[in-house]
């Protein structure tokens, strides 16, 4: 996301970013609808405009042919020796700008007719995943975790604030990529709380992460214990509430110090809870942030390593800042994929894609005529 700043180059950067975003959204819209679904607000006006353009062109052509030109004043005489030369294979290139200009006319006509789609329902695929981010806010997360890069904005180096910064870094990585994820945020201790349900609004997720990372908010968090299985159970229920369990592309990312040895939660065993994630095809990526503790150096690791691997996910022992950053990068790398969502729209305007294509064809026609020598002269 481009940031406003000083310097002469900033407006250009913002404009280019806006143009790229417009082009990306227009192409996504173009793929998502069919011409059969289109209706037009100004069909008759577009038809009259086309008829007027064709009529004007015909009149100009007739006038051109009717005007008699005086001999020797408007004609170019070529040496007879040129008639014996073989015809160039690239002779047709001079007509390319005209063809590009004509190719843009149908798109201009459709844009002028002001197309829109009525209430429709369709499946749309995007690059990305449905990801639930879980952040441990229990008392044990107050232990120190040195992270000069991630935790530079915090007044303390507590593990909680480092994991909050790591979650924010993960979301920023997704923003920089080509993804359009559906993200949810869950904060947990003894109980799990859905802070933000699934949304593709990255700014909303970043704001929620920033809010729970406030020191005052952290000090007021009511649950002091750690029940990771309860958080997983709540997250799977969130996928179920949004009817995502039958779809692929689901993912859980847990940031915790891993200080949890509970094998039974509310009478349900850990294996049974994780089986719900396995059945729902939701892999769990477990980032255990415990400073200076390598893999297997924390007692609960023996419980969580095999449990996480059963879901098809991965266990990361983040013992310092470098290993934590590496874990985030690896999760971002393996989170490539596509998600399909059912999209509903009511009288959604579709002017943009057609206008964009018409402008692109006409810009290409003008640029080729003015900048490419082969299009300006007979071969």
Secondary structure, DSSP 4 states (H G I P E B T S, - for coil): -----SSTTHHHHHHHHHHHHHHHHHHHHHHH--GGGEEESSHHHHHHHHHHHHHHHHHHHHHHHHSPPPTTTS--PPPGGGGGSPPPTTGGGGGHHHHHHHHHHHHHHHHHTTEEE-SEEEEEEEE--EEEEEEE-SGGGGSB---TTTTTTSSS-BHHHHHHHHHHHHHHHHHHTT---EEEEEEESSSEEEEEEEES-HHHHHHHHHHHTSHHHHHT-S--S--HHHHHHHHHHHHHHTT-TTSS-EEEEEEE------SEETTEEHHHHHHHHHHTT-EEEEEEE-TT--TT-STTHHHHHHHHHHTT-EEEEE-SHHHHHHHHHHHHHHT--EEEEEEEESSEE-HHHHHHHHHHHHHHHHHHHHH-GGGTS--
